[in-house]
């Protein structure tokens, strides 16, 4: 029998082992073989929406027939009109220089049986009782 050279025998075995190892590595291998599986999450984007600035609501130009209102804050200054009383009983309005409730603070007042008008200035307090809705007309 012919004796083979040890370098060729061991070299051939090493070459076969490398080829088999590369083949196993490319096939995905098995769990715990040192390879890590990678997955990619779906891409999401977030849009930041800035709310639109809303105009600060100003004083009302129409209001109910009963109440006490600060002109310039609660209601706009100007001339207002009412169709008159809500229930047949004359309605009452009053312009005051402040909200103290004192008789001395009354600038003007009236009792209305029909259509009524009043001009209100900023800073005054307007009181109304039993009147239909007041609407700004000027």
ABEGO torsion letter per residue (X at the ends): XBBBBAAAAAAAAAAAAAAAAAAAAAAGEBBGAGBBBBBBBBBBBBBBBBBBBBBBBBBBABBBABEBBBBGAABBBEBBBBAEBAAGBBBBBBBBABAAGBAAABABBBBBABBBBBBBBBGBBBBBBGBBBBBBAX
